[in-house]
Amino acid sequence: MLLYTDGLIERPGEVLDRGLARPRQHAAALTREPLAVFCDELLAGLAHGGDDDIALLAVRLPPHDLTPSAEERP
């Protein structure tokens, strides 16, 4: 799950739909990266040097097959 503020997607003179598509495309290319790298690269690729602040929160759950079963949990 990726949550972010408008500073990541809004650019003066640009249609909002384009701004919303950009993080989806960039995130798709980074899905296999460790979460810290994912966030750093997403910011590096999308922050456009504007004066708007950007906040980003990313959460990744482990794949279902790696989650311990009820019998395996302490």
N, CA, C and O atoms as a Tripos MOL2 file, in Angstrom:
@<TRIPOS>MOLECULE
protein
  296   295    74     0     0
PROTEIN
NO_CHARGES

@<TRIPOS>ATOM
      1 N           0.8490   -1.1470    0.0000 N.3       1 MET1
      2 CA          0.0000    0.0000    0.0000 C.3       1 MET1
      3 C           0.9030    1.2200    0.0000 C.2       1 MET1
      4 O           1.9080    1.2690    0.7090 O.2       1 MET1
      5 N           0.5350    2.1870   -0.7920 N.am      2 LEU2
      6 CA          1.3220    3.4040   -0.9080 C.3       2 LEU2
      7 C           0.4110    4.6020   -0.6790 C.2       2 LEU2
      8 O          -0.5770    4.7880   -1.3890 O.2       2 LEU2
      9 N           0.7470    5.4000    0.3050 N.am      3 LEU3
     10 CA          0.0300    6.6340    0.5900 C.3       3 LEU3
     11 C           0.9890    7.7920    0.3660 C.2       3 LEU3
     12 O           2.1650    7.7140    0.7230 O.2       3 LEU3
     13 N           0.4840    8.8580   -0.2240 N.am      4 TYR4
     14 CA          1.3430   10.0080   -0.4880 C.3       4 TYR4
     15 C           0.5180   11.2830   -0.5280 C.2       4 TYR4
     16 O          -0.7000   11.2490   -0.7070 O.2       4 TYR4
     17 N           1.2010   12.4040   -0.3600 N.am      5 THR5
     18 CA          0.5310   13.7020   -0.4220 C.3       5 THR5
     19 C           0.5580   14.2340   -1.8440 C.2       5 THR5
     20 O           1.2360   13.6950   -2.7190 O.2       5 THR5
     21 N          -0.1830   15.2860   -2.0480 N.am      6 ASP6
     22 CA         -0.3160   15.8480   -3.3930 C.3       6 ASP6
     23 C           0.9920   16.3900   -3.9660 C.2       6 ASP6
     24 O           1.1090   16.5680   -5.1780 O.2       6 ASP6
     25 N           1.9610   16.6500   -3.1180 N.am      7 GLY7
     26 CA          3.2450   17.1420   -3.6110 C.3       7 GLY7
     27 C           3.9510   16.1610   -4.5350 C.2       7 GLY7
     28 O           4.8050   16.5570   -5.3280 O.2       7 GLY7
     29 N           3.6000   14.8930   -4.4360 N.am      8 LEU8
     30 CA          4.2140   13.8720   -5.2880 C.3       8 LEU8
     31 C           3.6000   13.8530   -6.6800 C.2       8 LEU8
     32 O           4.2680   13.4820   -7.6450 O.2       8 LEU8
     33 N           2.3400   14.2470   -6.7960 N.am      9 ILE9
     34 CA          1.6410   14.0690   -8.0770 C.3       9 ILE9
     35 C           1.2470   15.3560   -8.7860 C.2       9 ILE9
     36 O           1.0930   15.3510  -10.0080 O.2       9 ILE9
     37 N           1.0800   16.4500   -8.0670 N.am     10 GLU10
     38 CA          0.6150   17.6770   -8.7020 C.3      10 GLU10
     39 C           1.7720   18.4950   -9.2560 C.2      10 GLU10
     40 O           2.7780   18.7250   -8.5860 O.2      10 GLU10
     41 N           1.6000   18.9210  -10.4850 N.am     11 ARG11
     42 CA          2.5700   19.8090  -11.1210 C.3      11 ARG11
     43 C           1.7980   20.9340  -11.7970 C.2      11 ARG11
     44 O           0.7570   20.6920  -12.4070 O.2      11 ARG11
     45 N           2.2930   22.1470  -11.6960 N.am     12 PRO12
     46 CA          1.5870   23.2750  -12.3130 C.3      12 PRO12
     47 C           1.3920   23.0560  -13.8170 C.2      12 PRO12
     48 O           2.3260   22.6870  -14.5290 O.2      12 PRO12
     49 N           0.1820   23.2860  -14.2780 N.am     13 GLY13
     50 CA         -0.1160   23.1740  -15.7020 C.3      13 GLY13
     51 C          -0.3090   21.7700  -16.2130 C.2      13 GLY13
     52 O          -0.4760   21.5800  -17.4180 O.2      13 GLY13
     53 N          -0.2930   20.7740  -15.3420 N.am     14 GLU14
     54 CA         -0.4380   19.3830  -15.7740 C.3      14 GLU14
     55 C          -1.7940   18.8450  -15.3350 C.2      14 GLU14
     56 O          -2.2820   19.1730  -14.2530 O.2      14 GLU14
     57 N          -2.3900   18.0260  -16.1710 N.am     15 VAL15
     58 CA         -3.6500   17.3820  -15.8490 C.3      15 VAL15
     59 C          -3.4260   16.3940  -14.7030 C.2      15 VAL15
     60 O          -2.4370   15.6620  -14.6930 O.2      15 VAL15
     61 N          -4.3460   16.3770  -13.7410 N.am     16 LEU16
     62 CA         -4.1870   15.5280  -12.5650 C.3      16 LEU16
     63 C          -4.1090   14.0430  -12.9270 C.2      16 LEU16
     64 O          -3.3830   13.2910  -12.2770 O.2      16 LEU16
     65 N          -4.8400   13.6150  -13.9440 N.am     17 ASP17
     66 CA         -4.7850   12.2040  -14.3420 C.3      17 ASP17
     67 C          -3.3600   11.7830  -14.7050 C.2      17 ASP17
     68 O          -2.9450   10.6670  -14.3930 O.2      17 ASP17
     69 N          -2.6280   12.6520  -15.3490 N.am     18 ARG18
     70 CA         -1.2340   12.3500  -15.6940 C.3      18 ARG18
     71 C          -0.3910   12.2300  -14.4330 C.2      18 ARG18
     72 O           0.4610   11.3480  -14.3260 O.2      18 ARG18
     73 N          -0.6340   13.1220  -13.4850 N.am     19 GLY19
     74 CA          0.0970   13.0770  -12.2260 C.3      19 GLY19
     75 C          -0.1960   11.8140  -11.4340 C.2      19 GLY19
     76 O           0.6880   11.2920  -10.7540 O.2      19 GLY19
     77 N          -1.4230   11.3150  -11.5100 N.am     20 LEU20
     78 CA         -1.7940   10.0850  -10.8140 C.3      20 LEU20
     79 C          -1.2260    8.8480  -11.5040 C.2      20 LEU20
     80 O          -0.9340    7.8510  -10.8440 O.2      20 LEU20
     81 N          -1.0690    8.9040  -12.8080 N.am     21 ALA21
     82 CA         -0.5300    7.7610  -13.5550 C.3      21 ALA21
     83 C           0.9690    7.5850  -13.3040 C.2      21 ALA21
     84 O           1.4750    6.4620  -13.2960 O.2      21 ALA21
     85 N           1.6560    8.6700  -13.1030 N.am     22 ARG22
     86 CA          3.1140    8.6210  -12.9470 C.3      22 ARG22
     87 C           3.5520    7.7330  -11.7750 C.2      22 ARG22
     88 O           4.4210    6.8850  -11.9780 O.2      22 ARG22
     89 N           3.0010    7.8760  -10.5620 N.am     23 PRO23
     90 CA          3.4510    6.9870   -9.4840 C.3      23 PRO23
     91 C           3.0750    5.5250   -9.7090 C.2      23 PRO23
     92 O           3.8120    4.6300   -9.2960 O.2      23 PRO23
     93 N           1.9490    5.2750  -10.3540 N.am     24 ARG24
     94 CA          1.5830    3.8720  -10.6470 C.3      24 ARG24
     95 C           2.6200    3.2350  -11.5530 C.2      24 ARG24
     96 O           3.0520    2.1090  -11.3060 O.2      24 ARG24
     97 N           3.0190    3.9330  -12.5860 N.am     25 GLN25
     98 CA          3.9920    3.3960  -13.5300 C.3      25 GLN25
     99 C           5.3510    3.2110  -12.8660 C.2      25 GLN25
    100 O           6.0060    2.1830  -13.0380 O.2      25 GLN25
    101 N           5.7580    4.2040  -12.1200 N.am     26 HIS26
    102 CA          7.0740    4.1450  -11.4790 C.3      26 HIS26
    103 C           7.1020    3.0530  -10.4110 C.2      26 HIS26
    104 O           8.0780    2.3110  -10.3060 O.2      26 HIS26
    105 N           6.0380    2.9560   -9.6220 N.am     27 ALA27
    106 CA          5.9700    1.9370   -8.5640 C.3      27 ALA27
    107 C           5.9690    0.5320   -9.1580 C.2      27 ALA27
    108 O           6.5740   -0.3810   -8.5960 O.2      27 ALA27
    109 N           5.2970    0.3590  -10.2800 N.am     28 ALA28
    110 CA          5.2600   -0.9620  -10.9170 C.3      28 ALA28
    111 C           6.6560   -1.4230  -11.3050 C.2      28 ALA28
    112 O           6.9620   -2.6130  -11.2280 O.2      28 ALA28
    113 N           7.4980   -0.4960  -11.7200 N.am     29 ALA29
    114 CA          8.8640   -0.8490  -12.1110 C.3      29 ALA29
    115 C           9.7460   -1.1700  -10.9000 C.2      29 ALA29
    116 O          10.8160   -1.7610  -11.0500 O.2      29 ALA29
    117 N           9.3010   -0.7850   -9.7120 N.am     30 LEU30
    118 CA         10.1200   -0.9580   -8.5000 C.3      30 LEU30
    119 C           9.5700   -2.0110   -7.5460 C.2      30 LEU30
    120 O          10.0760   -2.1350   -6.4300 O.2      30 LEU30
    121 N           8.5700   -2.7620   -7.9330 N.am     31 THR31
    122 CA          7.8710   -3.6540   -7.0020 C.3      31 THR31
    123 C           8.7730   -4.6980   -6.3470 C.2      31 THR31
    124 O           8.4880   -5.1200   -5.2270 O.2      31 THR31
    125 N           9.8170   -5.1170   -6.9860 N.am     32 ARG32
    126 CA         10.6790   -6.1660   -6.4230 C.3      32 ARG32
    127 C          11.8350   -5.6090   -5.5810 C.2      32 ARG32
    128 O          12.6220   -6.3720   -5.0200 O.2      32 ARG32
    129 N          11.9290   -4.3170   -5.5000 N.am     33 GLU33
    130 CA         13.0000   -3.6940   -4.7110 C.3      33 GLU33
    131 C          12.6490   -3.7400   -3.2190 C.2      33 GLU33
    132 O          11.4730   -3.7570   -2.8570 O.2      33 GLU33
    133 N          13.6790   -3.7600   -2.3530 N.am     34 PRO34
    134 CA         13.3990   -3.6290   -0.9170 C.3      34 PRO34
    135 C          12.6200   -2.3270   -0.6700 C.2      34 PRO34
    136 O          12.7560   -1.3670   -1.4280 O.2      34 PRO34
    137 N          11.8170   -2.3010    0.3770 N.am     35 LEU35
    138 CA         10.9220   -1.1740    0.6060 C.3      35 LEU35
    139 C          11.6610    0.1630    0.7210 C.2      35 LEU35
    140 O          11.1840    1.1740    0.2060 O.2      35 LEU35
    141 N          12.8020    0.1780    1.3810 N.am     36 ALA36
    142 CA         13.5650    1.4300    1.5020 C.3      36 ALA36
    143 C          14.0340    1.9190    0.1350 C.2      36 ALA36
    144 O          13.9660    3.1150   -0.1500 O.2      36 ALA36
    145 N          14.5030    1.0200   -0.7000 N.am     37 VAL37
    146 CA         14.9390    1.3710   -2.0550 C.3      37 VAL37
    147 C          13.7280    1.8200   -2.8740 C.2      37 VAL37
    148 O          13.8040    2.8010   -3.6140 O.2      37 VAL37
    149 N          12.6230    1.1070   -2.7410 N.am     38 PHE38
    150 CA         11.3830    1.4630   -3.4270 C.3      38 PHE38
    151 C          11.0100    2.9180   -3.1390 C.2      38 PHE38
    152 O          10.7440    3.6870   -4.0630 O.2      38 PHE38
    153 N          10.9900    3.2910   -1.8690 N.am     39 CYS39
    154 CA         10.6240    4.6580   -1.4860 C.3      39 CYS39
    155 C          11.6320    5.6870   -1.9890 C.2      39 CYS39
    156 O          11.2550    6.7230   -2.5350 O.2      39 CYS39
    157 N          12.9080    5.3930   -1.8000 N.am     40 ASP40
    158 CA         13.9500    6.3280   -2.2550 C.3      40 ASP40
    159 C          13.8820    6.5550   -3.7600 C.2      40 ASP40
    160 O          13.9480    7.6920   -4.2280 O.2      40 ASP40
    161 N          13.7500    5.4730   -4.5120 N.am     41 GLU41
    162 CA         13.7100    5.5830   -5.9700 C.3      41 GLU41
    163 C          12.4240    6.2540   -6.4530 C.2      41 GLU41
    164 O          12.4370    7.0020   -7.4310 O.2      41 GLU41
    165 N          11.3290    5.9860   -5.7710 N.am     42 LEU42
    166 CA         10.0690    6.6320   -6.1300 C.3      42 LEU42
    167 C          10.1740    8.1410   -5.9410 C.2      42 LEU42
    168 O           9.7570    8.9130   -6.8030 O.2      42 LEU42
    169 N          10.7280    8.5500   -4.8180 N.am     43 LEU43
    170 CA         10.9060    9.9850   -4.5780 C.3      43 LEU43
    171 C          11.8950   10.5990   -5.5620 C.2      43 LEU43
    172 O          11.6610   11.6890   -6.0840 O.2      43 LEU43
    173 N          12.9890    9.9060   -5.8120 N.am     44 ALA44
    174 CA         13.9950   10.4290   -6.7400 C.3      44 ALA44
    175 C          13.4220   10.5740   -8.1470 C.2      44 ALA44
    176 O          13.7390   11.5270   -8.8590 O.2      44 ALA44
    177 N          12.5870    9.6340   -8.5380 N.am     45 GLY45
    178 CA         12.0340    9.6750   -9.8820 C.3      45 GLY45
    179 C          10.8510   10.6060  -10.0570 C.2      45 GLY45
    180 O          10.5580   11.0290  -11.1760 O.2      45 GLY45
    181 N          10.1640   10.9330   -8.9650 N.am     46 LEU46
    182 CA          8.9410   11.7130   -9.0950 C.3      46 LEU46
    183 C           9.0100   13.1110   -8.4980 C.2      46 LEU46
    184 O           8.2540   13.9950   -8.9010 O.2      46 LEU46
    185 N           9.9060   13.3180   -7.5440 N.am     47 ALA47
    186 CA         10.0350   14.6640   -6.9880 C.3      47 ALA47
    187 C          10.5960   15.5610   -8.0830 C.2      47 ALA47
    188 O          11.6280   15.2590   -8.6810 O.2      47 ALA47
    189 N           9.9240   16.6380   -8.3300 N.am     48 HIS48
    190 CA         10.2720   17.4650   -9.4870 C.3      48 HIS48
    191 C          10.9400   18.7780   -9.1180 C.2      48 HIS48
    192 O          10.9920   19.6980   -9.9340 O.2      48 HIS48
    193 N          11.4490   18.8740   -7.9080 N.am     49 GLY49
    194 CA         12.1840   20.0720   -7.5280 C.3      49 GLY49
    195 C          11.2960   21.2540   -7.2070 C.2      49 GLY49
    196 O          11.7760   22.3820   -7.0970 O.2      49 GLY49
    197 N          10.0150   21.0110   -7.0550 N.am     50 GLY50
    198 CA          9.0960   22.0810   -6.7050 C.3      50 GLY50
    199 C           9.2320   22.4700   -5.2440 C.2      50 GLY50
    200 O          10.0690   21.9350   -4.5170 O.2      50 GLY50
    201 N           8.4060   23.4000   -4.8300 N.am     51 ASP51
    202 CA          8.4840   23.8530   -3.4430 C.3      51 ASP51
    203 C           7.3940   23.2350   -2.5680 C.2      51 ASP51
    204 O           7.2340   23.6270   -1.4120 O.2      51 ASP51
    205 N           6.6510   22.2800   -3.1050 N.am     52 ASP52
    206 CA          5.6150   21.5970   -2.3350 C.3      52 ASP52
    207 C           6.2400   20.4520   -1.5530 C.2      52 ASP52
    208 O           7.1260   19.7570   -2.0490 O.2      52 ASP52
    209 N           5.7710   20.2660   -0.3330 N.am     53 ASP53
    210 CA          6.2940   19.1680    0.4760 C.3      53 ASP53
    211 C           5.7090   17.8390    0.0070 C.2      53 ASP53
    212 O           4.6410   17.7890   -0.6030 O.2      53 ASP53
    213 N           6.4310   16.7730    0.3050 N.am     54 ILE54
    214 CA          6.0000   15.4230   -0.0760 C.3      54 ILE54
    215 C           6.1200   14.5280    1.1550 C.2      54 ILE54
    216 O           7.1500   14.5000    1.8290 O.2      54 ILE54
    217 N           5.0510   13.8070    1.4250 N.am     55 ALA55
    218 CA          5.0800   12.7640    2.4560 C.3      55 ALA55
    219 C           4.7110   11.4550    1.7760 C.2      55 ALA55
    220 O           3.8350   11.4160    0.9120 O.2      55 ALA55
    221 N           5.3810   10.3940    2.1700 N.am     56 LEU56
    222 CA          5.2030    9.1010    1.5390 C.3      56 LEU56
    223 C           5.1860    8.0270    2.6340 C.2      56 LEU56
    224 O           6.0360    8.0230    3.5250 O.2      56 LEU56
    225 N           4.2170    7.1270    2.5550 N.am     57 LEU57
    226 CA          4.1370    6.0090    3.4830 C.3      57 LEU57
    227 C           3.8710    4.7630    2.6680 C.2      57 LEU57
    228 O           2.8830    4.6950    1.9360 O.2      57 LEU57
    229 N           4.7470    3.7740    2.7890 N.am     58 ALA58
    230 CA          4.6030    2.5310    2.0330 C.3      58 ALA58
    231 C           4.6130    1.3500    3.0050 C.2      58 ALA58
    232 O           5.4100    1.2970    3.9420 O.2      58 ALA58
    233 N           3.7110    0.4150    2.7560 N.am     59 VAL59
    234 CA          3.6070   -0.7970    3.5700 C.3      59 VAL59
    235 C           3.5670   -1.9750    2.6170 C.2      59 VAL59
    236 O           2.8310   -1.9650    1.6300 O.2      59 VAL59
    237 N           4.3530   -2.9740    2.9140 N.am     60 ARG60
    238 CA          4.3610   -4.1870    2.1000 C.3      60 ARG60
    239 C           4.1540   -5.3750    3.0270 C.2      60 ARG60
    240 O           4.8890   -5.5490    4.0000 O.2      60 ARG60
    241 N           3.1620   -6.1840    2.7260 N.am     61 LEU61
    242 CA          2.9010   -7.3920    3.4910 C.3      61 LEU61
    243 C           3.6760   -8.5430    2.8760 C.2      61 LEU61
    244 O           3.9020   -8.5650    1.6670 O.2      61 LEU61
    245 N           4.0830   -9.4970    3.6970 N.am     62 PRO62
    246 CA          4.7890  -10.6480    3.1330 C.3      62 PRO62
    247 C           3.8430  -11.4600    2.2600 C.2      62 PRO62
    248 O           2.6310  -11.4350    2.4740 O.2      62 PRO62
    249 N           4.3760  -12.1760    1.2880 N.am     63 PRO63
    250 CA          3.5280  -13.0430    0.4680 C.3      63 PRO63
    251 C           2.7650  -14.0190    1.3510 C.2      63 PRO63
    252 O           3.2580  -14.4250    2.4030 O.2      63 PRO63
    253 N           1.5960  -14.3840    0.9370 N.am     64 HIS64
    254 CA          0.7190  -15.2450    1.7240 C.3      64 HIS64
    255 C           1.3950  -16.5630    2.1030 C.2      64 HIS64
    256 O           1.2020  -17.0540    3.2150 O.2      64 HIS64
    257 N           2.1680  -17.1310    1.2130 N.am     65 ASP65
    258 CA          2.7880  -18.4220    1.5010 C.3      65 ASP65
    259 C           3.9050  -18.3320    2.5390 C.2      65 ASP65
    260 O           4.3600  -19.3640    3.0330 O.2      65 ASP65
    261 N           4.3590  -17.1230    2.8830 N.am     66 LEU66
    262 CA          5.3890  -16.9560    3.9070 C.3      66 LEU66
    263 C           4.7960  -16.6360    5.2710 C.2      66 LEU66
    264 O           5.5200  -16.5960    6.2660 O.2      66 LEU66
    265 N           3.4850  -16.4080    5.3280 N.am     67 THR67
    266 CA          2.8330  -16.1120    6.5910 C.3      67 THR67
    267 C           2.6630  -17.4120    7.3720 C.2      67 THR67
    268 O           2.1370  -18.3860    6.8340 O.2      67 THR67
    269 N           3.0970  -17.4430    8.6270 N.am     68 PRO68
    270 CA          2.9840  -18.6830    9.3990 C.3      68 PRO68
    271 C           1.5300  -19.0900    9.5860 C.2      68 PRO68
    272 O           0.6530  -18.2490    9.7810 O.2      68 PRO68
    273 N           1.2980  -20.3650    9.5260 N.am     69 SER69
    274 CA         -0.0570  -20.8850    9.7810 C.3      69 SER69
    275 C          -0.3420  -20.8060   11.2740 C.2      69 SER69
    276 O           0.5580  -20.5220   12.0640 O.2      69 SER69
    277 N          -1.5770  -21.0530   11.6610 N.am     70 ALA70
    278 CA         -1.9650  -21.0060   13.0720 C.3      70 ALA70
    279 C          -1.1290  -21.9800   13.9000 C.2      70 ALA70
    280 O          -0.7810  -21.6880   15.0450 O.2      70 ALA70
    281 N          -0.8120  -23.1240   13.3270 N.am     71 GLU71
    282 CA         -0.0170  -24.1190   14.0340 C.3      71 GLU71
    283 C           1.4310  -23.6790   14.2140 C.2      71 GLU71
    284 O           2.0880  -24.0830   15.1740 O.2      71 GLU71
    285 N           1.9260  -22.8650   13.3090 N.am     72 GLU72
    286 CA          3.3320  -22.4330   13.3440 C.3      72 GLU72
    287 C           3.5410  -21.2030   14.2320 C.2      72 GLU72
    288 O           4.6700  -20.9220   14.6360 O.2      72 GLU72
    289 N           2.4710  -20.4700   14.5400 N.am     73 ARG73
    290 CA          2.6070  -19.2570   15.3570 C.3      73 ARG73
    291 C           2.8700  -19.6370   16.8050 C.2      73 ARG73
    292 O           2.3850  -20.6610   17.2860 O.2      73 ARG73
    293 N           3.6510  -18.7940   17.5040 N.am     74 PRO74
    294 CA          3.9310  -19.0750   18.9280 C.3      74 PRO74
    295 C           2.6860  -18.9590   19.7760 C.2      74 PRO74
    296 O           2.7440  -19.1620   20.9880 O.2      74 PRO74
@<TRIPOS>BOND
     1     1     2 1
     2     2     3 1
     3     3     4 2
     4     3     5 am
     5     5     6 1
     6     6     7 1
     7     7     8 2
     8     7     9 am
     9     9    10 1
    10    10    11 1
    11    11    12 2
    12    11    13 am
    13    13    14 1
    14    14    15 1
    15    15    16 2
    16    15    17 am
    17    17    18 1
    18    18    19 1
    19    19    20 2
    20    19    21 am
    21    21    22 1
    22    22    23 1
    23    23    24 2
    24    23    25 am
    25    25    26 1
    26    26    27 1
    27    27    28 2
    28    27    29 am
    29    29    30 1
    30    30    31 1
    31    31    32 2
    32    31    33 am
    33    33    34 1
    34    34    35 1
    35    35    36 2
    36    35    37 am
    37    37    38 1
    38    38    39 1
    39    39    40 2
    40    39    41 am
    41    41    42 1
    42    42    43 1
    43    43    44 2
    44    43    45 am
    45    45    46 1
    46    46    47 1
    47    47    48 2
    48    47    49 am
    49    49    50 1
    50    50    51 1
    51    51    52 2
    52    51    53 am
    53    53    54 1
    54    54    55 1
    55    55    56 2
    56    55    57 am
    57    57    58 1
    58    58    59 1
    59    59    60 2
    60    59    61 am
    61    61    62 1
    62    62    63 1
    63    63    64 2
    64    63    65 am
    65    65    66 1
    66    66    67 1
    67    67    68 2
    68    67    69 am
    69    69    70 1
    70    70    71 1
    71    71    72 2
    72    71    73 am
    73    73    74 1
    74    74    75 1
    75    75    76 2
    76    75    77 am
    77    77    78 1
    78    78    79 1
    79    79    80 2
    80    79    81 am
    81    81    82 1
    82    82    83 1
    83    83    84 2
    84    83    85 am
    85    85    86 1
    86    86    87 1
    87    87    88 2
    88    87    89 am
    89    89    90 1
    90    90    91 1
    91    91    92 2
    92    91    93 am
    93    93    94 1
    94    94    95 1
    95    95    96 2
    96    95    97 am
    97    97    98 1
    98    98    99 1
    99    99   100 2
   100    99   101 am
   101   101   102 1
   102   102   103 1
   103   103   104 2
   104   103   105 am
   105   105   106 1
   106   106   107 1
   107   107   108 2
   108   107   109 am
   109   109   110 1
   110   110   111 1
   111   111   112 2
   112   111   113 am
   113   113   114 1
   114   114   115 1
   115   115   116 2
   116   115   117 am
   117   117   118 1
   118   118   119 1
   119   119   120 2
   120   119   121 am
   121   121   122 1
   122   122   123 1
   123   123   124 2
   124   123   125 am
   125   125   126 1
   126   126   127 1
   127   127   128 2
   128   127   129 am
   129   129   130 1
   130   130   131 1
   131   131   132 2
   132   131   133 am
   133   133   134 1
   134   134   135 1
   135   135   136 2
   136   135   137 am
   137   137   138 1
   138   138   139 1
   139   139   140 2
   140   139   141 am
   141   141   142 1
   142   142   143 1
   143   143   144 2
   144   143   145 am
   145   145   146 1
   146   146   147 1
   147   147   148 2
   148   147   149 am
   149   149   150 1
   150   150   151 1
   151   151   152 2
   152   151   153 am
   153   153   154 1
   154   154   155 1
   155   155   156 2
   156   155   157 am
   157   157   158 1
   158   158   159 1
   159   159   160 2
   160   159   161 am
   161   161   162 1
   162   162   163 1
   163   163   164 2
   164   163   165 am
   165   165   166 1
   166   166   167 1
   167   167   168 2
   168   167   169 am
   169   169   170 1
   170   170   171 1
   171   171   172 2
   172   171   173 am
   173   173   174 1
   174   174   175 1
   175   175   176 2
   176   175   177 am
   177   177   178 1
   178   178   179 1
   179   179   180 2
   180   179   181 am
   181   181   182 1
   182   182   183 1
   183   183   184 2
   184   183   185 am
   185   185   186 1
   186   186   187 1
   187   187   188 2
   188   187   189 am
   189   189   190 1
   190   190   191 1
   191   191   192 2
   192   191   193 am
   193   193   194 1
   194   194   195 1
   195   195   196 2
   196   195   197 am
   197   197   198 1
   198   198   199 1
   199   199   200 2
   200   199   201 am
   201   201   202 1
   202   202   203 1
   203   203   204 2
   204   203   205 am
   205   205   206 1
   206   206   207 1
   207   207   208 2
   208   207   209 am
   209   209   210 1
   210   210   211 1
   211   211   212 2
   212   211   213 am
   213   213   214 1
   214   214   215 1
   215   215   216 2
   216   215   217 am
   217   217   218 1
   218   218   219 1
   219   219   220 2
   220   219   221 am
   221   221   222 1
   222   222   223 1
   223   223   224 2
   224   223   225 am
   225   225   226 1
   226   226   227 1
   227   227   228 2
   228   227   229 am
   229   229   230 1
   230   230   231 1
   231   231   232 2
   232   231   233 am
   233   233   234 1
   234   234   235 1
   235   235   236 2
   236   235   237 am
   237   237   238 1
   238   238   239 1
   239   239   240 2
   240   239   241 am
   241   241   242 1
   242   242   243 1
   243   243   244 2
   244   243   245 am
   245   245   246 1
   246   246   247 1
   247   247   248 2
   248   247   249 am
   249   249   250 1
   250   250   251 1
   251   251   252 2
   252   251   253 am
   253   253   254 1
   254   254   255 1
   255   255   256 2
   256   255   257 am
   257   257   258 1
   258   258   259 1
   259   259   260 2
   260   259   261 am
   261   261   262 1
   262   262   263 1
   263   263   264 2
   264   263   265 am
   265   265   266 1
   266   266   267 1
   267   267   268 2
   268   267   269 am
   269   269   270 1
   270   270   271 1
   271   271   272 2
   272   271   273 am
   273   273   274 1
   274   274   275 1
   275   275   276 2
   276   275   277 am
   277   277   278 1
   278   278   279 1
   279   279   280 2
   280   279   281 am
   281   281   282 1
   282   282   283 1
   283   283   284 2
   284   283   285 am
   285   285   286 1
   286   286   287 1
   287   287   288 2
   288   287   289 am
   289   289   290 1
   290   290   291 1
   291   291   292 2
   292   291   293 am
   293   293   294 1
   294   294   295 1
   295   295   296 2
@<TRIPOS>SUBSTRUCTURE
     1 MET1         2 RESIDUE 1 A MET
     2 LEU2         6 RESIDUE 1 A LEU
     3 LEU3        10 RESIDUE 1 A LEU
     4 TYR4        14 RESIDUE 1 A TYR
     5 THR5        18 RESIDUE 1 A THR
     6 ASP6        22 RESIDUE 1 A ASP
     7 GLY7        26 RESIDUE 1 A GLY
     8 LEU8        30 RESIDUE 1 A LEU
     9 ILE9        34 RESIDUE 1 A ILE
    10 GLU10       38 RESIDUE 1 A GLU
    11 ARG11       42 RESIDUE 1 A ARG
    12 PRO12       46 RESIDUE 1 A PRO
    13 GLY13       50 RESIDUE 1 A GLY
    14 GLU14       54 RESIDUE 1 A GLU
    15 VAL15       58 RESIDUE 1 A VAL
    16 LEU16       62 RESIDUE 1 A LEU
    17 ASP17       66 RESIDUE 1 A ASP
    18 ARG18       70 RESIDUE 1 A ARG
    19 GLY19       74 RESIDUE 1 A GLY
    20 LEU20       78 RESIDUE 1 A LEU
    21 ALA21       82 RESIDUE 1 A ALA
    22 ARG22       86 RESIDUE 1 A ARG
    23 PRO23       90 RESIDUE 1 A PRO
    24 ARG24       94 RESIDUE 1 A ARG
    25 GLN25       98 RESIDUE 1 A GLN
    26 HIS26      102 RESIDUE 1 A HIS
    27 ALA27      106 RESIDUE 1 A ALA
    28 ALA28      110 RESIDUE 1 A ALA
    29 ALA29      114 RESIDUE 1 A ALA
    30 LEU30      118 RESIDUE 1 A LEU
    31 THR31      122 RESIDUE 1 A THR
    32 ARG32      126 RESIDUE 1 A ARG
    33 GLU33      130 RESIDUE 1 A GLU
    34 PRO34      134 RESIDUE 1 A PRO
    35 LEU35      138 RESIDUE 1 A LEU
    36 ALA36      142 RESIDUE 1 A ALA
    37 VAL37      146 RESIDUE 1 A VAL
    38 PHE38      150 RESIDUE 1 A PHE
    39 CYS39      154 RESIDUE 1 A CYS
    40 ASP40      158 RESIDUE 1 A ASP
    41 GLU41      162 RESIDUE 1 A GLU
    42 LEU42      166 RESIDUE 1 A LEU
    43 LEU43      170 RESIDUE 1 A LEU
    44 ALA44      174 RESIDUE 1 A ALA
    45 GLY45      178 RESIDUE 1 A GLY
    46 LEU46      182 RESIDUE 1 A LEU
    47 ALA47      186 RESIDUE 1 A ALA
    48 HIS48      190 RESIDUE 1 A HIS
    49 GLY49      194 RESIDUE 1 A GLY
    50 GLY50      198 RESIDUE 1 A GLY
    51 ASP51      202 RESIDUE 1 A ASP
    52 ASP52      206 RESIDUE 1 A ASP
    53 ASP53      210 RESIDUE 1 A ASP
    54 ILE54      214 RESIDUE 1 A ILE
    55 ALA55      218 RESIDUE 1 A ALA
    56 LEU56      222 RESIDUE 1 A LEU
    57 LEU57      226 RESIDUE 1 A LEU
    58 ALA58      230 RESIDUE 1 A ALA
    59 VAL59      234 RESIDUE 1 A VAL
    60 ARG60      238 RESIDUE 1 A ARG
    61 LEU61      242 RESIDUE 1 A LEU
    62 PRO62      246 RESIDUE 1 A PRO
    63 PRO63      250 RESIDUE 1 A PRO
    64 HIS64      254 RESIDUE 1 A HIS
    65 ASP65      258 RESIDUE 1 A ASP
    66 LEU66      262 RESIDUE 1 A LEU
    67 THR67      266 RESIDUE 1 A THR
    68 PRO68      270 RESIDUE 1 A PRO
    69 SER69      274 RESIDUE 1 A SER
    70 ALA70      278 RESIDUE 1 A ALA
    71 GLU71      282 RESIDUE 1 A GLU
    72 GLU72      286 RESIDUE 1 A GLU
    73 ARG73      290 RESIDUE 1 A ARG
    74 PRO74      294 RESIDUE 1 A PRO
